[in-house]
Amino acid sequence: MTIYVLKKPDCSECFRAGFIVSKKIGGAVLRNRIKRIIKEILRKSDIKLTGSIDALFIVNRGTEGKDLKELKKELKNNLSLFNNN
């Protein structure tokens, strides 16, 4: 999974996230399931992203084979780099 982050000075305390899952990864049902799982992990994550951040999550091949724990671990490791606390 690739994450691009843009820190903006103009907005106060707003976090926006975008998700890209290629059509090369399964059908629409699988792609939407992957997006829902990532959104839920972000919602329940103990890492709180603060400040004006736009994040773009690009899901690569191989992600569809991972289970929930592996995805959560990967996201937490990547998002800890952008934690402002």
N, CA, C and O atoms as a Maestro MAE file, in Angstrom:
{
 s_m_m2io_version
 :::
 2.0.0
}

f_m_ct {
 s_m_title
 :::
 protein
 m_atom[340] {
  # First column is atom index #
  i_m_mmod_type
  r_m_x_coord
  r_m_y_coord
  r_m_z_coord
  i_m_residue_number
  s_m_chain_name
  s_m_pdb_residue_name
  s_m_pdb_atom_name
  i_m_atomic_number
  :::
  1 25 0.842 -1.170 0.000 1 A "MET " " N  " 7
  2 3 0.000 0.000 0.000 1 A "MET " " CA " 6
  3 2 0.892 1.240 0.000 1 A "MET " " C  " 6
  4 15 1.897 1.304 0.708 1 A "MET " " O  " 8
  5 25 0.509 2.202 -0.793 2 A "THR " " N  " 7
  6 3 1.241 3.455 -0.880 2 A "THR " " CA " 6
  7 2 0.373 4.560 -0.303 2 A "THR " " C  " 6
  8 15 -0.828 4.618 -0.568 2 A "THR " " O  " 8
  9 25 0.982 5.434 0.487 3 A "ILE " " N  " 7
  10 3 0.240 6.545 1.083 3 A "ILE " " CA " 6
  11 2 0.944 7.843 0.737 3 A "ILE " " C  " 6
  12 15 2.131 8.015 1.013 3 A "ILE " " O  " 8
  13 25 0.198 8.753 0.129 4 A "TYR " " N  " 7
  14 3 0.695 10.099 -0.140 4 A "TYR " " CA " 6
  15 2 0.011 11.044 0.836 4 A "TYR " " C  " 6
  16 15 -1.203 10.974 1.027 4 A "TYR " " O  " 8
  17 25 0.790 11.932 1.456 5 A "VAL " " N  " 7
  18 3 0.244 12.862 2.432 5 A "VAL " " CA " 6
  19 2 0.630 14.277 2.051 5 A "VAL " " C  " 6
  20 15 1.781 14.558 1.717 5 A "VAL " " O  " 8
  21 25 -0.347 15.157 2.106 6 A "LEU " " N  " 7
  22 3 -0.132 16.568 1.829 6 A "LEU " " CA " 6
  23 2 -0.571 17.355 3.056 6 A "LEU " " C  " 6
  24 15 -1.729 17.289 3.467 6 A "LEU " " O  " 8
  25 25 0.361 18.097 3.633 7 A "LYS " " N  " 7
  26 3 0.025 18.945 4.771 7 A "LYS " " CA " 6
  27 2 -0.296 20.331 4.247 7 A "LYS " " C  " 6
  28 15 0.502 20.941 3.534 7 A "LYS " " O  " 8
  29 25 -1.489 20.830 4.612 8 A "LYS " " N  " 7
  30 3 -1.949 22.127 4.128 8 A "LYS " " CA " 6
  31 2 -1.989 23.121 5.280 8 A "LYS " " C  " 6
  32 15 -2.467 22.787 6.364 8 A "LYS " " O  " 8
  33 25 -1.500 24.324 5.068 9 A "PRO " " N  " 7
  34 3 -1.525 25.316 6.142 9 A "PRO " " CA " 6
  35 2 -2.846 26.073 6.244 9 A "PRO " " C  " 6
  36 15 -3.082 26.738 7.253 9 A "PRO " " O  " 8
  37 25 -3.714 25.996 5.234 10 A "ASP " " N  " 7
  38 3 -4.883 26.862 5.193 10 A "ASP " " CA " 6
  39 2 -6.087 26.358 5.979 10 A "ASP " " C  " 6
  40 15 -6.916 27.170 6.389 10 A "ASP " " O  " 8
  41 25 -6.216 25.077 6.203 11 A "CYS " " N  " 7
  42 3 -7.381 24.513 6.882 11 A "CYS " " CA " 6
  43 2 -6.983 24.124 8.307 11 A "CYS " " C  " 6
  44 15 -5.917 23.548 8.525 11 A "CYS " " O  " 8
  45 25 -7.826 24.434 9.250 12 A "SER " " N  " 7
  46 3 -7.485 24.104 10.635 12 A "SER " " CA " 6
  47 2 -8.142 22.786 11.046 12 A "SER " " C  " 6
  48 15 -9.365 22.649 11.029 12 A "SER " " O  " 8
  49 25 -7.306 21.832 11.410 13 A "GLU " " N  " 7
  50 3 -7.740 20.556 11.964 13 A "GLU " " CA " 6
  51 2 -8.738 19.799 11.079 13 A "GLU " " C  " 6
  52 15 -9.769 19.336 11.566 13 A "GLU " " O  " 8
  53 25 -8.440 19.674 9.807 14 A "CYS " " N  " 7
  54 3 -9.302 18.849 8.950 14 A "CYS " " CA " 6
  55 2 -8.465 17.756 8.305 14 A "CYS " " C  " 6
  56 15 -7.402 18.022 7.744 14 A "CYS " " O  " 8
  57 25 -8.952 16.533 8.391 15 A "PHE " " N  " 7
  58 3 -8.284 15.374 7.807 15 A "PHE " " CA " 6
  59 2 -9.184 14.817 6.713 15 A "PHE " " C  " 6
  60 15 -10.353 14.515 6.952 15 A "PHE " " O  " 8
  61 25 -8.634 14.685 5.521 16 A "ARG " " N  " 7
  62 3 -9.385 14.102 4.411 16 A "ARG " " CA " 6
  63 2 -8.600 12.912 3.881 16 A "ARG " " C  " 6
  64 15 -7.370 12.929 3.823 16 A "ARG " " O  " 8
  65 25 -9.339 11.883 3.497 17 A "ALA " " N  " 7
  66 3 -8.697 10.672 2.974 17 A "ALA " " CA " 6
  67 2 -9.346 10.276 1.661 17 A "ALA " " C  " 6
  68 15 -10.565 10.345 1.507 17 A "ALA " " O  " 8
  69 25 -8.511 9.859 0.717 18 A "GLY " " N  " 7
  70 3 -8.994 9.339 -0.555 18 A "GLY " " CA " 6
  71 2 -8.444 7.938 -0.747 18 A "GLY " " C  " 6
  72 15 -7.373 7.606 -0.240 18 A "GLY " " O  " 8
  73 25 -9.183 7.121 -1.482 19 A "PHE " " N  " 7
  74 3 -8.807 5.728 -1.653 19 A "PHE " " CA " 6
  75 2 -8.822 5.366 -3.132 19 A "PHE " " C  " 6
  76 15 -9.777 5.678 -3.844 19 A "PHE " " O  " 8
  77 25 -7.767 4.709 -3.591 20 A "ILE " " N  " 7
  78 3 -7.687 4.238 -4.964 20 A "ILE " " CA " 6
  79 2 -7.392 2.743 -4.928 20 A "ILE " " C  " 6
  80 15 -6.394 2.300 -4.359 20 A "ILE " " O  " 8
  81 25 -8.288 1.976 -5.551 21 A "VAL " " N  " 7
  82 3 -8.079 0.543 -5.705 21 A "VAL " " CA " 6
  83 2 -8.245 0.244 -7.187 21 A "VAL " " C  " 6
  84 15 -9.314 0.469 -7.754 21 A "VAL " " O  " 8
  85 25 -7.199 -0.258 -7.808 22 A "SER " " N  " 7
  86 3 -7.177 -0.509 -9.245 22 A "SER " " CA " 6
  87 2 -8.173 -1.587 -9.652 22 A "SER " " C  " 6
  88 15 -8.507 -2.472 -8.865 22 A "SER " " O  " 8
  89 25 -8.638 -1.497 -10.885 23 A "LYS " " N  " 7
  90 3 -9.528 -2.529 -11.419 23 A "LYS " " CA " 6
  91 2 -8.808 -3.853 -11.618 23 A "LYS " " C  " 6
  92 15 -9.442 -4.882 -11.853 23 A "LYS " " O  " 8
  93 25 -7.487 -3.826 -11.525 24 A "LYS " " N  " 7
  94 3 -6.711 -5.054 -11.640 24 A "LYS " " CA " 6
  95 2 -6.901 -5.948 -10.421 24 A "LYS " " C  " 6
  96 15 -6.561 -7.130 -10.454 24 A "LYS " " O  " 8
  97 25 -7.444 -5.383 -9.348 25 A "ILE " " N  " 7
  98 3 -7.665 -6.131 -8.117 25 A "ILE " " CA " 6
  99 2 -9.122 -6.566 -8.076 25 A "ILE " " C  " 6
  100 15 -9.991 -5.780 -7.699 25 A "ILE " " O  " 8
  101 25 -9.394 -7.782 -8.450 26 A "GLY " " N  " 7
  102 3 -10.713 -8.391 -8.332 26 A "GLY " " CA " 6
  103 2 -11.844 -7.619 -8.980 26 A "GLY " " C  " 6
  104 15 -11.635 -6.779 -9.856 26 A "GLY " " O  " 8
  105 25 -13.048 -7.929 -8.524 27 A "GLY " " N  " 7
  106 3 -14.241 -7.254 -9.014 27 A "GLY " " CA " 6
  107 2 -14.607 -6.087 -8.116 27 A "GLY " " C  " 6
  108 15 -13.901 -5.774 -7.158 27 A "GLY " " O  " 8
  109 25 -15.715 -5.453 -8.438 28 A "ALA " " N  " 7
  110 3 -16.152 -4.275 -7.692 28 A "ALA " " CA " 6
  111 2 -16.431 -4.593 -6.224 28 A "ALA " " C  " 6
  112 15 -16.152 -3.779 -5.344 28 A "ALA " " O  " 8
  113 25 -16.975 -5.769 -5.966 29 A "VAL " " N  " 7
  114 3 -17.293 -6.153 -4.588 29 A "VAL " " CA " 6
  115 2 -16.024 -6.225 -3.746 29 A "VAL " " C  " 6
  116 15 -15.998 -5.728 -2.621 29 A "VAL " " O  " 8
  117 25 -14.976 -6.839 -4.282 30 A "LEU " " N  " 7
  118 3 -13.708 -6.957 -3.552 30 A "LEU " " CA " 6
  119 2 -13.060 -5.593 -3.363 30 A "LEU " " C  " 6
  120 15 -12.556 -5.295 -2.280 30 A "LEU " " O  " 8
  121 25 -13.066 -4.757 -4.403 31 A "ARG " " N  " 7
  122 3 -12.465 -3.414 -4.288 31 A "ARG " " CA " 6
  123 2 -13.183 -2.584 -3.236 31 A "ARG " " C  " 6
  124 15 -12.535 -1.907 -2.438 31 A "ARG " " O  " 8
  125 25 -14.504 -2.624 -3.222 32 A "ASN " " N  " 7
  126 3 -15.264 -1.871 -2.221 32 A "ASN " " CA " 6
  127 2 -15.042 -2.428 -0.822 32 A "ASN " " C  " 6
  128 15 -15.014 -1.672 0.149 32 A "ASN " " O  " 8
  129 25 -14.883 -3.745 -0.709 33 A "ARG " " N  " 7
  130 3 -14.623 -4.352 0.600 33 A "ARG " " CA " 6
  131 2 -13.279 -3.878 1.147 33 A "ARG " " C  " 6
  132 15 -13.161 -3.576 2.335 33 A "ARG " " O  " 8
  133 25 -12.265 -3.814 0.278 34 A "ILE " " N  " 7
  134 3 -10.947 -3.344 0.702 34 A "ILE " " CA " 6
  135 2 -11.041 -1.899 1.184 34 A "ILE " " C  " 6
  136 15 -10.446 -1.553 2.205 34 A "ILE " " O  " 8
  137 25 -11.771 -1.056 0.472 35 A "LYS " " N  " 7
  138 3 -11.937 0.344 0.896 35 A "LYS " " CA " 6
  139 2 -12.656 0.435 2.236 35 A "LYS " " C  " 6
  140 15 -12.273 1.232 3.093 35 A "LYS " " O  " 8
  141 25 -13.693 -0.374 2.423 36 A "ARG " " N  " 7
  142 3 -14.426 -0.353 3.698 36 A "ARG " " CA " 6
  143 2 -13.541 -0.791 4.852 36 A "ARG " " C  " 6
  144 15 -13.610 -0.222 5.941 36 A "ARG " " O  " 8
  145 25 -12.707 -1.801 4.619 37 A "ILE " " N  " 7
  146 3 -11.811 -2.290 5.672 37 A "ILE " " CA " 6
  147 2 -10.807 -1.201 6.050 37 A "ILE " " C  " 6
  148 15 -10.563 -0.969 7.234 37 A "ILE " " O  " 8
  149 25 -10.233 -0.541 5.063 38 A "ILE " " N  " 7
  150 3 -9.251 0.510 5.349 38 A "ILE " " CA " 6
  151 2 -9.907 1.671 6.094 38 A "ILE " " C  " 6
  152 15 -9.324 2.212 7.033 38 A "ILE " " O  " 8
  153 25 -11.112 2.055 5.683 39 A "LYS " " N  " 7
  154 3 -11.825 3.138 6.374 39 A "LYS " " CA " 6
  155 2 -12.102 2.767 7.822 39 A "LYS " " C  " 6
  156 15 -11.961 3.603 8.714 39 A "LYS " " O  " 8
  157 25 -12.496 1.523 8.063 40 A "GLU " " N  " 7
  158 3 -12.788 1.081 9.420 40 A "GLU " " CA " 6
  159 2 -11.524 1.044 10.275 40 A "GLU " " C  " 6
  160 15 -11.563 1.406 11.451 40 A "GLU " " O  " 8
  161 25 -10.410 0.614 9.699 41 A "ILE " " N  " 7
  162 3 -9.145 0.609 10.440 41 A "ILE " " CA " 6
  163 2 -8.761 2.035 10.805 41 A "ILE " " C  " 6
  164 15 -8.321 2.282 11.927 41 A "ILE " " O  " 8
  165 25 -8.919 2.977 9.880 42 A "LEU " " N  " 7
  166 3 -8.609 4.379 10.169 42 A "LEU " " CA " 6
  167 2 -9.517 4.929 11.261 42 A "LEU " " C  " 6
  168 15 -9.071 5.675 12.132 42 A "LEU " " O  " 8
  169 25 -10.784 4.558 11.208 43 A "ARG " " N  " 7
  170 3 -11.747 5.065 12.185 43 A "ARG " " CA " 6
  171 2 -11.442 4.549 13.590 43 A "ARG " " C  " 6
  172 15 -11.548 5.292 14.566 43 A "ARG " " O  " 8
  173 25 -11.064 3.279 13.689 44 A "LYS " " N  " 7
  174 3 -10.821 2.666 15.002 44 A "LYS " " CA " 6
  175 2 -9.373 2.739 15.451 44 A "LYS " " C  " 6
  176 15 -9.046 2.276 16.543 44 A "LYS " " O  " 8
  177 25 -8.501 3.308 14.636 45 A "SER " " N  " 7
  178 3 -7.079 3.338 14.948 45 A "SER " " CA " 6
  179 2 -6.803 4.223 16.149 45 A "SER " " C  " 6
  180 15 -7.462 5.241 16.357 45 A "SER " " O  " 8
  181 25 -5.807 3.812 16.942 46 A "ASP " " N  " 7
  182 3 -5.418 4.629 18.083 46 A "ASP " " CA " 6
  183 2 -4.482 5.756 17.673 46 A "ASP " " C  " 6
  184 15 -4.187 6.634 18.483 46 A "ASP " " O  " 8
  185 25 -4.013 5.748 16.439 47 A "ILE " " N  " 7
  186 3 -3.196 6.846 15.926 47 A "ILE " " CA " 6
  187 2 -4.132 7.910 15.372 47 A "ILE " " C  " 6
  188 15 -4.844 7.676 14.396 47 A "ILE " " O  " 8
  189 25 -4.127 9.059 15.991 48 A "LYS " " N  " 7
  190 3 -4.986 10.147 15.559 48 A "LYS " " CA " 6
  191 2 -4.164 11.139 14.754 48 A "LYS " " C  " 6
  192 15 -3.200 11.716 15.259 48 A "LYS " " O  " 8
  193 25 -4.546 11.331 13.517 49 A "LEU " " N  " 7
  194 3 -3.876 12.308 12.669 49 A "LEU " " CA " 6
  195 2 -4.518 13.664 12.907 49 A "LEU " " C  " 6
  196 15 -5.724 13.830 12.727 49 A "LEU " " O  " 8
  197 25 -3.719 14.618 13.307 50 A "THR " " N  " 7
  198 3 -4.236 15.950 13.577 50 A "THR " " CA " 6
  199 2 -3.605 16.936 12.616 50 A "THR " " C  " 6
  200 15 -2.568 16.664 12.010 50 A "THR " " O  " 8
  201 25 -4.237 18.065 12.489 51 A "GLY " " N  " 7
  202 3 -3.726 19.087 11.592 51 A "GLY " " CA " 6
  203 2 -4.413 19.021 10.247 51 A "GLY " " C  " 6
  204 15 -5.357 18.255 10.052 51 A "GLY " " O  " 8
  205 25 -3.941 19.815 9.341 52 A "SER " " N  " 7
  206 3 -4.511 19.900 7.998 52 A "SER " " CA " 6
  207 2 -3.810 18.894 7.091 52 A "SER " " C  " 6
  208 15 -2.763 19.189 6.517 52 A "SER " " O  " 8
  209 25 -4.386 17.722 6.970 53 A "ILE " " N  " 7
  210 3 -3.743 16.660 6.210 53 A "ILE " " CA " 6
  211 2 -4.717 16.087 5.188 53 A "ILE " " C  " 6
  212 15 -5.868 15.784 5.504 53 A "ILE " " O  " 8
  213 25 -4.233 15.944 3.958 54 A "ASP " " N  " 7
  214 3 -4.926 15.181 2.928 54 A "ASP " " CA " 6
  215 2 -4.108 13.923 2.705 54 A "ASP " " C  " 6
  216 15 -2.901 14.000 2.475 54 A "ASP " " O  " 8
  217 25 -4.748 12.771 2.771 55 A "ALA " " N  " 7
  218 3 -4.039 11.502 2.584 55 A "ALA " " CA " 6
  219 2 -4.682 10.734 1.440 55 A "ALA " " C  " 6
  220 15 -5.907 10.659 1.340 55 A "ALA " " O  " 8
  221 25 -3.852 10.168 0.585 56 A "LEU " " N  " 7
  222 3 -4.312 9.351 -0.529 56 A "LEU " " CA " 6
  223 2 -3.747 7.958 -0.345 56 A "LEU " " C  " 6
  224 15 -2.529 7.775 -0.322 56 A "LEU " " O  " 8
  225 25 -4.623 6.974 -0.213 57 A "PHE " " N  " 7
  226 3 -4.239 5.588 -0.011 57 A "PHE " " CA " 6
  227 2 -4.397 4.847 -1.340 57 A "PHE " " C  " 6
  228 15 -5.504 4.728 -1.864 57 A "PHE " " O  " 8
  229 25 -3.282 4.353 -1.878 58 A "ILE " " N  " 7
  230 3 -3.300 3.606 -3.130 58 A "ILE " " CA " 6
  231 2 -3.009 2.149 -2.803 58 A "ILE " " C  " 6
  232 15 -1.939 1.805 -2.302 58 A "ILE " " O  " 8
  233 25 -3.986 1.309 -3.096 59 A "VAL " " N  " 7
  234 3 -3.877 -0.110 -2.773 59 A "VAL " " CA " 6
  235 2 -3.223 -0.838 -3.934 59 A "VAL " " C  " 6
  236 15 -3.691 -0.760 -5.070 59 A "VAL " " O  " 8
  237 25 -2.142 -1.544 -3.644 60 A "ASN " " N  " 7
  238 3 -1.396 -2.298 -4.649 60 A "ASN " " CA " 6
  239 2 -1.864 -3.743 -4.681 60 A "ASN " " C  " 6
  240 15 -2.587 -4.204 -3.797 60 A "ASN " " O  " 8
  241 25 -1.437 -4.441 -5.714 61 A "ARG " " N  " 7
  242 3 -1.744 -5.869 -5.794 61 A "ARG " " CA " 6
  243 2 -1.122 -6.590 -4.607 61 A "ARG " " C  " 6
  244 15 -0.082 -6.181 -4.090 61 A "ARG " " O  " 8
  245 25 -1.766 -7.656 -4.187 62 A "GLY " " N  " 7
  246 3 -1.287 -8.413 -3.041 62 A "GLY " " CA " 6
  247 2 -2.017 -8.036 -1.773 62 A "GLY " " C  " 6
  248 15 -1.981 -8.779 -0.793 62 A "GLY " " O  " 8
  249 25 -2.673 -6.902 -1.776 63 A "THR " " N  " 7
  250 3 -3.411 -6.470 -0.595 63 A "THR " " CA " 6
  251 2 -4.662 -7.309 -0.393 63 A "THR " " C  " 6
  252 15 -5.094 -7.530 0.739 63 A "THR " " O  " 8
  253 25 -5.238 -7.771 -1.483 64 A "GLU " " N  " 7
  254 3 -6.480 -8.547 -1.368 64 A "GLU " " CA " 6
  255 2 -6.272 -9.874 -0.652 64 A "GLU " " C  " 6
  256 15 -7.230 -10.461 -0.148 64 A "GLU " " O  " 8
  257 25 -5.034 -10.352 -0.600 65 A "GLY " " N  " 7
  258 3 -4.751 -11.609 0.072 65 A "GLY " " CA " 6
  259 2 -4.455 -11.467 1.560 65 A "GLY " " C  " 6
  260 15 -4.372 -12.462 2.279 65 A "GLY " " O  " 8
  261 25 -4.298 -10.239 2.015 66 A "LYS " " N  " 7
  262 3 -3.954 -10.011 3.422 66 A "LYS " " CA " 6
  263 2 -5.202 -10.045 4.283 66 A "LYS " " C  " 6
  264 15 -6.293 -9.681 3.842 66 A "LYS " " O  " 8
  265 25 -5.020 -10.490 5.525 67 A "ASP " " N  " 7
  266 3 -6.150 -10.466 6.435 67 A "ASP " " CA " 6
  267 2 -6.179 -9.135 7.192 67 A "ASP " " C  " 6
  268 15 -5.309 -8.283 7.009 67 A "ASP " " O  " 8
  269 25 -7.176 -8.977 8.027 68 A "LEU " " N  " 7
  270 3 -7.411 -7.715 8.723 68 A "LEU " " CA " 6
  271 2 -6.238 -7.312 9.614 68 A "LEU " " C  " 6
  272 15 -5.879 -6.136 9.661 68 A "LEU " " O  " 8
  273 25 -5.645 -8.256 10.310 69 A "LYS " " N  " 7
  274 3 -4.532 -7.946 11.218 69 A "LYS " " CA " 6
  275 2 -3.314 -7.442 10.456 69 A "LYS " " C  " 6
  276 15 -2.645 -6.508 10.898 69 A "LYS " " O  " 8
  277 25 -3.026 -8.055 9.316 70 A "GLU " " N  " 7
  278 3 -1.879 -7.627 8.516 70 A "GLU " " CA " 6
  279 2 -2.092 -6.218 7.954 70 A "GLU " " C  " 6
  280 15 -1.173 -5.399 7.961 70 A "GLU " " O  " 8
  281 25 -3.306 -5.941 7.466 71 A "LEU " " N  " 7
  282 3 -3.613 -4.605 6.957 71 A "LEU " " CA " 6
  283 2 -3.518 -3.553 8.053 71 A "LEU " " C  " 6
  284 15 -2.998 -2.458 7.835 71 A "LEU " " O  " 8
  285 25 -4.026 -3.896 9.233 72 A "LYS " " N  " 7
  286 3 -3.989 -2.957 10.352 72 A "LYS " " CA " 6
  287 2 -2.547 -2.650 10.750 72 A "LYS " " C  " 6
  288 15 -2.205 -1.496 11.011 72 A "LYS " " O  " 8
  289 25 -1.714 -3.665 10.795 73 A "LYS " " N  " 7
  290 3 -0.309 -3.478 11.160 73 A "LYS " " CA " 6
  291 2 0.407 -2.606 10.126 73 A "LYS " " C  " 6
  292 15 1.168 -1.709 10.490 73 A "LYS " " O  " 8
  293 25 0.165 -2.867 8.844 74 A "GLU " " N  " 7
  294 3 0.793 -2.089 7.782 74 A "GLU " " CA " 6
  295 2 0.352 -0.620 7.832 74 A "GLU " " C  " 6
  296 15 1.175 0.284 7.690 74 A "GLU " " O  " 8
  297 25 -0.936 -0.393 8.030 75 A "LEU " " N  " 7
  298 3 -1.438 0.984 8.104 75 A "LEU " " CA " 6
  299 2 -0.883 1.715 9.321 75 A "LEU " " C  " 6
  300 15 -0.493 2.878 9.219 75 A "LEU " " O  " 8
  301 25 -0.845 1.049 10.462 76 A "LYS " " N  " 7
  302 3 -0.330 1.691 11.673 76 A "LYS " " CA " 6
  303 2 1.136 2.064 11.527 76 A "LYS " " C  " 6
  304 15 1.557 3.129 11.978 76 A "LYS " " O  " 8
  305 25 1.921 1.183 10.892 77 A "ASN " " N  " 7
  306 3 3.334 1.485 10.680 77 A "ASN " " CA " 6
  307 2 3.504 2.680 9.760 77 A "ASN " " C  " 6
  308 15 4.326 3.558 10.022 77 A "ASN " " O  " 8
  309 25 2.731 2.716 8.681 78 A "ASN " " N  " 7
  310 3 2.842 3.822 7.734 78 A "ASN " " CA " 6
  311 2 2.302 5.129 8.317 78 A "ASN " " C  " 6
  312 15 2.889 6.188 8.100 78 A "ASN " " O  " 8
  313 25 1.199 5.066 9.050 79 A "LEU " " N  " 7
  314 3 0.600 6.288 9.576 79 A "LEU " " CA " 6
  315 2 1.360 6.855 10.772 79 A "LEU " " C  " 6
  316 15 1.247 8.046 11.064 79 A "LEU " " O  " 8
  317 25 2.123 6.031 11.458 80 A "SER " " N  " 7
  318 3 2.886 6.535 12.595 80 A "SER " " CA " 6
  319 2 3.934 7.547 12.160 80 A "SER " " C  " 6
  320 15 4.378 8.364 12.967 80 A "SER " " O  " 8
  321 25 4.336 7.504 10.895 81 A "LEU " " N  " 7
  322 3 5.293 8.479 10.364 81 A "LEU " " CA " 6
  323 2 4.698 9.877 10.291 81 A "LEU " " C  " 6
  324 15 5.423 10.869 10.362 81 A "LEU " " O  " 8
  325 25 3.374 9.956 10.149 82 A "PHE " " N  " 7
  326 3 2.719 11.257 9.964 82 A "PHE " " CA " 6
  327 2 2.012 11.727 11.228 82 A "PHE " " C  " 6
  328 15 1.315 12.742 11.198 82 A "PHE " " O  " 8
  329 25 2.176 11.020 12.323 83 A "ASN " " N  " 7
  330 3 1.512 11.389 13.560 83 A "ASN " " CA " 6
  331 2 2.125 12.659 14.114 83 A "ASN " " C  " 6
  332 15 3.344 12.751 14.260 83 A "ASN " " O  " 8
  333 25 1.286 13.645 14.425 84 A "ASN " " N  " 7
  334 3 1.767 14.938 14.919 84 A "ASN " " CA " 6
  335 2 1.820 15.000 16.434 84 A "ASN " " C  " 6
  336 15 2.200 16.035 16.981 84 A "ASN " " O  " 8
  337 25 1.456 13.937 17.132 85 A "ASN " " N  " 7
  338 3 1.434 13.992 18.606 85 A "ASN " " CA " 6
  339 2 2.818 13.915 19.178 85 A "ASN " " C  " 6
  340 15 2.986 13.947 20.397 85 A "ASN " " O  " 8
  :::
 }
 m_bond[339] {
  # First column is bond index #
  i_m_from
  i_m_to
  i_m_order
  :::
  1 1 2 1
  2 2 3 1
  3 3 4 2
  4 3 5 1
  5 5 6 1
  6 6 7 1
  7 7 8 2
  8 7 9 1
  9 9 10 1
  10 10 11 1
  11 11 12 2
  12 11 13 1
  13 13 14 1
  14 14 15 1
  15 15 16 2
  16 15 17 1
  17 17 18 1
  18 18 19 1
  19 19 20 2
  20 19 21 1
  21 21 22 1
  22 22 23 1
  23 23 24 2
  24 23 25 1
  25 25 26 1
  26 26 27 1
  27 27 28 2
  28 27 29 1
  29 29 30 1
  30 30 31 1
  31 31 32 2
  32 31 33 1
  33 33 34 1
  34 34 35 1
  35 35 36 2
  36 35 37 1
  37 37 38 1
  38 38 39 1
  39 39 40 2
  40 39 41 1
  41 41 42 1
  42 42 43 1
  43 43 44 2
  44 43 45 1
  45 45 46 1
  46 46 47 1
  47 47 48 2
  48 47 49 1
  49 49 50 1
  50 50 51 1
  51 51 52 2
  52 51 53 1
  53 53 54 1
  54 54 55 1
  55 55 56 2
  56 55 57 1
  57 57 58 1
  58 58 59 1
  59 59 60 2
  60 59 61 1
  61 61 62 1
  62 62 63 1
  63 63 64 2
  64 63 65 1
  65 65 66 1
  66 66 67 1
  67 67 68 2
  68 67 69 1
  69 69 70 1
  70 70 71 1
  71 71 72 2
  72 71 73 1
  73 73 74 1
  74 74 75 1
  75 75 76 2
  76 75 77 1
  77 77 78 1
  78 78 79 1
  79 79 80 2
  80 79 81 1
  81 81 82 1
  82 82 83 1
  83 83 84 2
  84 83 85 1
  85 85 86 1
  86 86 87 1
  87 87 88 2
  88 87 89 1
  89 89 90 1
  90 90 91 1
  91 91 92 2
  92 91 93 1
  93 93 94 1
  94 94 95 1
  95 95 96 2
  96 95 97 1
  97 97 98 1
  98 98 99 1
  99 99 100 2
  100 99 101 1
  101 101 102 1
  102 102 103 1
  103 103 104 2
  104 103 105 1
  105 105 106 1
  106 106 107 1
  107 107 108 2
  108 107 109 1
  109 109 110 1
  110 110 111 1
  111 111 112 2
  112 111 113 1
  113 113 114 1
  114 114 115 1
  115 115 116 2
  116 115 117 1
  117 117 118 1
  118 118 119 1
  119 119 120 2
  120 119 121 1
  121 121 122 1
  122 122 123 1
  123 123 124 2
  124 123 125 1
  125 125 126 1
  126 126 127 1
  127 127 128 2
  128 127 129 1
  129 129 130 1
  130 130 131 1
  131 131 132 2
  132 131 133 1
  133 133 134 1
  134 134 135 1
  135 135 136 2
  136 135 137 1
  137 137 138 1
  138 138 139 1
  139 139 140 2
  140 139 141 1
  141 141 142 1
  142 142 143 1
  143 143 144 2
  144 143 145 1
  145 145 146 1
  146 146 147 1
  147 147 148 2
  148 147 149 1
  149 149 150 1
  150 150 151 1
  151 151 152 2
  152 151 153 1
  153 153 154 1
  154 154 155 1
  155 155 156 2
  156 155 157 1
  157 157 158 1
  158 158 159 1
  159 159 160 2
  160 159 161 1
  161 161 162 1
  162 162 163 1
  163 163 164 2
  164 163 165 1
  165 165 166 1
  166 166 167 1
  167 167 168 2
  168 167 169 1
  169 169 170 1
  170 170 171 1
  171 171 172 2
  172 171 173 1
  173 173 174 1
  174 174 175 1
  175 175 176 2
  176 175 177 1
  177 177 178 1
  178 178 179 1
  179 179 180 2
  180 179 181 1
  181 181 182 1
  182 182 183 1
  183 183 184 2
  184 183 185 1
  185 185 186 1
  186 186 187 1
  187 187 188 2
  188 187 189 1
  189 189 190 1
  190 190 191 1
  191 191 192 2
  192 191 193 1
  193 193 194 1
  194 194 195 1
  195 195 196 2
  196 195 197 1
  197 197 198 1
  198 198 199 1
  199 199 200 2
  200 199 201 1
  201 201 202 1
  202 202 203 1
  203 203 204 2
  204 203 205 1
  205 205 206 1
  206 206 207 1
  207 207 208 2
  208 207 209 1
  209 209 210 1
  210 210 211 1
  211 211 212 2
  212 211 213 1
  213 213 214 1
  214 214 215 1
  215 215 216 2
  216 215 217 1
  217 217 218 1
  218 218 219 1
  219 219 220 2
  220 219 221 1
  221 221 222 1
  222 222 223 1
  223 223 224 2
  224 223 225 1
  225 225 226 1
  226 226 227 1
  227 227 228 2
  228 227 229 1
  229 229 230 1
  230 230 231 1
  231 231 232 2
  232 231 233 1
  233 233 234 1
  234 234 235 1
  235 235 236 2
  236 235 237 1
  237 237 238 1
  238 238 239 1
  239 239 240 2
  240 239 241 1
  241 241 242 1
  242 242 243 1
  243 243 244 2
  244 243 245 1
  245 245 246 1
  246 246 247 1
  247 247 248 2
  248 247 249 1
  249 249 250 1
  250 250 251 1
  251 251 252 2
  252 251 253 1
  253 253 254 1
  254 254 255 1
  255 255 256 2
  256 255 257 1
  257 257 258 1
  258 258 259 1
  259 259 260 2
  260 259 261 1
  261 261 262 1
  262 262 263 1
  263 263 264 2
  264 263 265 1
  265 265 266 1
  266 266 267 1
  267 267 268 2
  268 267 269 1
  269 269 270 1
  270 270 271 1
  271 271 272 2
  272 271 273 1
  273 273 274 1
  274 274 275 1
  275 275 276 2
  276 275 277 1
  277 277 278 1
  278 278 279 1
  279 279 280 2
  280 279 281 1
  281 281 282 1
  282 282 283 1
  283 283 284 2
  284 283 285 1
  285 285 286 1
  286 286 287 1
  287 287 288 2
  288 287 289 1
  289 289 290 1
  290 290 291 1
  291 291 292 2
  292 291 293 1
  293 293 294 1
  294 294 295 1
  295 295 296 2
  296 295 297 1
  297 297 298 1
  298 298 299 1
  299 299 300 2
  300 299 301 1
  301 301 302 1
  302 302 303 1
  303 303 304 2
  304 303 305 1
  305 305 306 1
  306 306 307 1
  307 307 308 2
  308 307 309 1
  309 309 310 1
  310 310 311 1
  311 311 312 2
  312 311 313 1
  313 313 314 1
  314 314 315 1
  315 315 316 2
  316 315 317 1
  317 317 318 1
  318 318 319 1
  319 319 320 2
  320 319 321 1
  321 321 322 1
  322 322 323 1
  323 323 324 2
  324 323 325 1
  325 325 326 1
  326 326 327 1
  327 327 328 2
  328 327 329 1
  329 329 330 1
  330 330 331 1
  331 331 332 2
  332 331 333 1
  333 333 334 1
  334 334 335 1
  335 335 336 2
  336 335 337 1
  337 337 338 1
  338 338 339 1
  339 339 340 2
  :::
 }
}
